[in-house]
Amino acid sequence: DPPSNNEERPAHLLEDPLCADVILVLQEKIKIYAHKIYLSTSSSKFYDLFLMDLSEEDQQSTAGHGFGAAVTAAAERMLHQEERHHGRDFLLRAASFDICESAEEAGPGQRKPCLRASTSDGILRGNRYENGERGLRRGRNLSSWSRAFASIQEEMAEDPLTYKSKLMVVVKMDASIQPGPFRAVLKYLYTGELDENERDLMHIAHIAELLEVFDLRMMVANILNNEAFMNQEITKAFHVRRTNRVKECLAKGTFSDVTFVLDDGAISAHKPLLISSCDWMAAMFGGPFVESSTNEVALPHTSKSCMRAVLEYLYTGQFSSSPDLDDMKLIILANRLCLPHLVALTEQYTVTGLMEAAQMMVDIDGDVLVFLELAQFHCAYQLADWCLHHICTNYNNVCRKFPRDMKAMSGENQEYFEKHRWPPVWYLKEEDHYQRAKKEREKEDYLHLKRQPKRRWLFWNASSSPSSSPSSSAATASSSSSSS
């Protein structure tokens, strides 16, 4: 059977933000931890936001905001010089700087923009790197780019679960966004579902409009029009669209936060997606293991083709094959990762391939012998049962072609062969007795037929004599009457 409802785990990541790499700041004080891969594959606006180049400010944004980007960069340089001058370890930096563009704020005859430090809750407080550098990173103002976002900043922040500092993206949302409705929007972005009993549906629609999530706005309209049953189709389309975007991110390595080092190369992956779809991955990245704090994980005895198939299954819930995929190696890897449903799908794929090859008159007996004990050892019991069935139904041919391999089988398998082989031993004994009896009967019939022609000749002569006697007697009587 496939895993249970996959929507429960993504929703749980909002409550238990394991491997979070985004901090969404609401109303200057409320922090919500999230994940790039979930937000970007559900919202094109978040996708463009996280792919934005923060090292170079947009020239149009700079011109439209009165050199706001240049002033921000200059303020950061001034703060950095002040920190070096005074020798302080930590420096509280203002969250953003607003430009006084109106004539009343700037004063009469004053054209140069002035800076006004906004309130800060300390979320952008500079932290130290391990090498002693200040935690202040790149950032930019977003007020001209979108009505939903105020600014974006890269900085070192403390992980809410591991309490370790790591580089995260801090996104300050617009002041009009309320926490309650915004959490409902995030739940939709993670699961594709919207609760019909949400209270502030109008504000949810407002946030969906700001983020350009038009499907969510349509779901709200359906609920308000008492047509919530139509939201099921929207949810299905949501998952299809997300699946395609996730495949694209997997192929390009976009927003990846972990790299699997394999025998023939490396593959980039995403911890949040792995955690929400695999207990083994959740234990490795969320437990007290070394892999939880590293960006590279070595998986020996694993190929790229097998790992790619596993990742696509974990991301999309579907099995996909490739020409270079080794079925048995994939079964071994899936069993290592405790994915019985993937093992079952691979078993079905393997058996289908073997049956198609047999129909094309390809000898598969050798492959079946190789698969049998490997499948039994790696818990692929359905494939093992099919291999046993094939060997038993072709027992004589397999024994004739691979006598050593058959003798090297385990005792349990040999006992199974003896019990279920076709034809069975009792049938062979009966057939042998029948063949011997048939030969004896044929021999007796041959001897009988060899003597039979003479007897027929004598019987024919004997039977012909009575038939001729009436005629002779009649002739004798006529002759005697004539003579008298």
N, C-alpha and C positions, 0 to 999 in steps of 0.2 A: 504494500500500500504506500501511496505517496505520503510525505510529511503532513502534519496537521496544518491548519490555516496559517499561511505565511504572513498574514496581515497583523497577527498579534505581535510578532517580534519587532517589526519596524515601529509599531506604535509604542512598544516598550522602550525602544531606544530614546524616545523623547523624555520618558520618565527617568531612565537610567542611562545617561549619555555616555556610553562606553565608546572610546576612541573618537570623541567629538573633536572637530577641527574648526568649528565656526561658533562665534559668540554673537548672538543677536541681542542688541541693547534696545530696550523700550523705555521711553520716558526718562532717559538719563540714569536709570537706577536698576531696572529689572533686566536680568541677564537670562537668556535662554540658550542652552547649548544645543547645537545641531550638527549636521554632517553635510559636507559639500555634495557628495555623490547623490544623496536623496533629494536635496533641494534642486540641484542642477538638472537632474533627469526628469523632474516633474514640472519645472518652471523654466521657460526660456529666458526670463528676466534674470533669475539667479544664475543660469548658465553663462550668460553674457557678463554678469557681475564678477563671477569668480575667474573668468578668463581675461578680465580687464588687466591691462598693463599698468601697474601702479608705479613703475619707475619713471614714466614719462607722462606728464599732465597733458590733457587735451587742450590744444590751443584755443578752440572755440569756447571751452568752459572757462579758460583763463580770461579771455576777452569779455565774456558775458558777465563775469563776476568781479570785474574791477581788479584784476591781478590777484585774485584770492589764492590761487595755487602758489604764485611766487611769494606772496606774503607768508603763507604757511611754511614754505620751505625756508624762508629767511628766519622766521621765528624759531624753527627747529634748530637752525645753525646757531642762533643766538643762545638758545637754551643749552646747547652742547658746549659752547664756549664758556658759559657761566658755570656749568657743572665742572669743567676742567679747572676753572679758575678757583673755585671754592673747594674743590676736592671732595664734594659730597658723593655718596654712593648711590643715592636714589633721588630722583628729581620728579616732582609732580608736574605733569604736563596737562595743560588745558585740553579738553576734549576736542574743541574746534574753535576757530576764530571767525566771527561774523564781520562782514564788511558793511560799514555805514554808507549806504548808497544814496539815501535821501538828502535833500538840501538841509532839512531841519536837523538831522543828526550830524551832518558834516559841518554845519555852521555856515554863516554867510561868507561867500567868497572863498570857500575852502573846497578844493576839487580832489585833493589826495584822499584816498580811502583811509579810514582809521580802523583800528582793531578793537574789538570788544571781546574779552575772554568770557566764554560761556561757562556755566557751572559744570562741574565734573564730579563723578562719583568715585573717581580713583581707578576706574577700569583701565584707563590708558596710562597708568603709573608705570614709569620705566622700571623694568626688571633687569637683572644682570644675566648675561650668558655665563656659561661655564668658563669661557676664556677671558672673562672680565669685561666684555663689551656691554654697552648699554642696550636694553631690550627694545628701544624705540626702532620702529621699522618703517617701511614705506606706507603711504596712504594718500587719499585724495578726497576731495569734496564731491558729493554726488547729487547735490540739490538741483543742478541743472540737467542731470542725466535721467533722473527718475523722481517721481513724487513720493515713492515708497521709501527711498533711502536718503539718509542725510550724509553719511560718510562711510568710508571703508579704511581699515587700518590693519597692517600686519605687525604683530608684536608677540613677545614672549608672554604667555599667560599660564596660569596654574590649572592643570587638569582637575576637574571636579571630583574624580574618583581616585586617581593615583597620587594627586597632590604633587605632581612633578611638573616642572616648567617645560613648555614646548611651544613652538611657533604656531599661532592660531590667527585666524582672520576675524577681526572685530568689525561688525556691521551695525551702525547706529541707524535705527529705523525712524521714520517720520513721527513727529510728536502726536499726530492724529490717530495713530494705531494703538488700540487698546489691547491689553494682555490677553483677556479671555477670548475674544473673537480671533486674535492672532494665533492662539494655540489651536483653535479649531481649524484654521487654515493650514497650519503646520501638519496637523493630523491628516488632512486631505492630501498634502504633498507627500506624506510618507506612505499612506495606505490607499488613497483614492476614494475614501469614503467620507460622508458627511452625515452626522447624526440629525435626524429629523426634529429632534426635541431641543436643538440648540436655541437659546433664548434670543440672542442678538443677531438675527439672520441678516438684517440690513447692514450692520457694520461688517459682517463677514463678506457680504457682497462688495462693500466699499474697499476692503483690503484686497479682495480678488481683482477688483478693477485696477487698483494701484499696481499690483504685481502682474497684471495682464494674464491672470489665470481665468480665462473666459469660461472654461468648463465648470469651474466651481460656481461662478456667477449664474450659470444656467441651472445648476443643481438647486441653488437657493431659489431661483424663480420657479422651478418645478414644485418645490415644497410649498411656497407661498400660494401657488395656484392649485394646490391639492392634487398634484400630478407627480408625487414622489416616486411612483413606480418607474417612471422614465429614467430615473437616475441610475438604474442598473446598467443600462446600455452605456451611459457616460462612464461608469466605473470600468466596464469592459474595455472601452476605447482607451481609457487612461492606462490600463495595464499593458495593452498592446503598444501604445506609444512609448511607455517607459521601457519596455523590453527592448525595443529597437534602439533607444538611446543608451541603455546600459550596454548592449552589445557593441555599440560604437565606442563607448568609453573604455570597454575592455580591450578592443582592438587597438586603439590609439594610446592607451595608458593614461587617459585624461583623469585628473583628480585622484590618481592612485596614491596610496600612502604605505604600501608594502610591496616588496619584490621577492618573489620566490626564485631561489637559485636552484636550478635543476641540472641534471647530468649533461644536457645538450644546450643549455642556455638559461635565460631568465625570462620571467613573465611578471608584469606589473598587475596588481590587484587592489582591491578596496576592502579594508577591514570591516566597515559597517555592514556591507552587503554579505560578507562571509559570516560575520557574527550572527546576523539575523536569519541565516538559512542553514547553519551547521553547528551542532553542539560541540563538535571537536574543535572547530575554529574559535568558537566563543570561549571555550576553556583555555585555549592557547593564548589568545589575545587579551582575554579579560582576567586571567588568573595570575598567580605569582610566578609565571614563567619568564624566561629571558626574552622570548619573542614578543611579549607584550610591550616592551619598551625599545624595540629595535625596528628598523625599516627593512631589514633583509632576513629572510627565513630560508634555511637550506633544507631541501627535501631530497635526500639521496635516493638513488634507484628509481627515479621518476623522470619521464620524458616530457617535453613541451606539449606534444600532442595529447598525452593523457591529462596533463594538468589543465590544458585549455578546455578539454571536454568537461572536466570537473567544475571549472569556474563557470562555464556557460550553463551547466546544470544548476549550480547554486544561485546564479544570477537570474535565470529565467525559468527554472523548473522543468526544462526540456532537455532531452538527450540529442546530441548532434555528433555525427561521425565525420571522419576525414579519411582520405586515402592512406595516410601514414599512421593511422590509429591501430595500436595493438590491443585487441579485445581483452586478452588475459591480463595484460599489464594494467589496463583500466579497471578491471575487476579487483585486482590486488590493491590498487590505490584507493578505490572506493571503499573497500573493506577496511583499509587502514584508517580512513577518515570517518568510519561508522556511518556510511550512507547506504543502507540496505535497498532503498528504492532505486538508486542509481545502479547498484549491483544487479537488480532484477531487470532493469531496462537494458543493461549491457548483455545479460544472459539472453534475453529475447533477440537482440541484434545478432549475437553470435550464432545462435541456433538457426535463425533465418538464413544467415550466410552459408552455414554448413548444408542446410537442406537445398538451397539453390545450387550449390556446387555439386551435390549428389545428383540432382536432376539433370545437370549438364554432363553427367558421366565422369565426374572428377572423383578420384579415389580420396576419400576423407577419413579412412580408417586410422591412418597414422596420426592425423590431427586430433581425432577423438581420443585416442589413447593418451596423447600428451595433455589434453584438456582435463581428463577425468580426475586424476589425483590432485592436480592444481586447483580445480574447482572445489573439490571436497575440502582441501586445506584452507581455502580462503572463503569459505562459507557461501559459495555459489551453488547451493544445493539443487536448484532447478536445472542448471546446466549439467551438474553431475548426474542427476537422474536421467536426463536425456542421453548422456554419453553411455550410461549403463544400459539403457534400452537399446541403443544402436549396436553396442558390442554384443549384447545377448541375442538380438535378432540376426546378427551376421557372425555368429560365434565361430563357425567352422572356417569361414574365409579369413577372419582376423587371426585365428590361431595358426592357420597355414602360412600367412604372410609375416606375422610377428610372434613367433613362438617364444622367444626370449623375453620380450616385453610382457607377454601374458603371464609367464612364469614369475616375473619380477613384481607382479601386482601384490598388493597387500592381501593378507589372509581373508579379511572381510569381503574384499572385492571378488576374490577367487571363490569364496563360498557363495556369494551372490550369483556369480556366473554359473556355478554348478546347479544352483537351484532354479534359475530363471532362463538358462540358455535355451535357444531354439535351433534345431529341435532338441527336446530334452532327452536324457539318457534312456528313460523307459521307452520312449518312442523309437530310439535307435535300436534297442534290444528287440522290440516287437517287429520293427522293420527287418532286422537281420533274421529273426525267426521266420518271418513271412517269406523273405527271399530264399532261404534254404528250403523251406517247405515247397515253395514254388518250383525250385530247381528239381527237387525230387519228384514232384508231380509231373513236371515236363519230361523227366527221364522215363517215368513209368508210361506216360502217354506215348512216348516215342517207341518204346518197346512194344506196346500194345498195337500201335499203328503199323509197326513193322511186320507183325504177324497177321494182321487183319486182312490183307488182300487175298491170301490163299483161302481162308475161310469163306470169304465172299464168293470165290469161284466155285467151291464145292457146294455151297448153299444154293448158288444159282443153278448148277447142274441138277441138284436134287429136286429143286422146286420145278424145274422144267420137265422132268420125267413123268409126273402125274398128269400134267397138262397134255402130254403127247399120247398117253394111254387111251383116252376115250376115242381119239381118232383112229388109232390102230385097231381098237376093238370093233369100231364101227366098220372099218374096212374088212376085218375078218368076218364080221357077221354078214356083210353084203356078199362077200365071196362065197360064203357057205350057202347062202340062200340061192344064189345063182347056180351053184353046182347041184343043188337038190332039184 
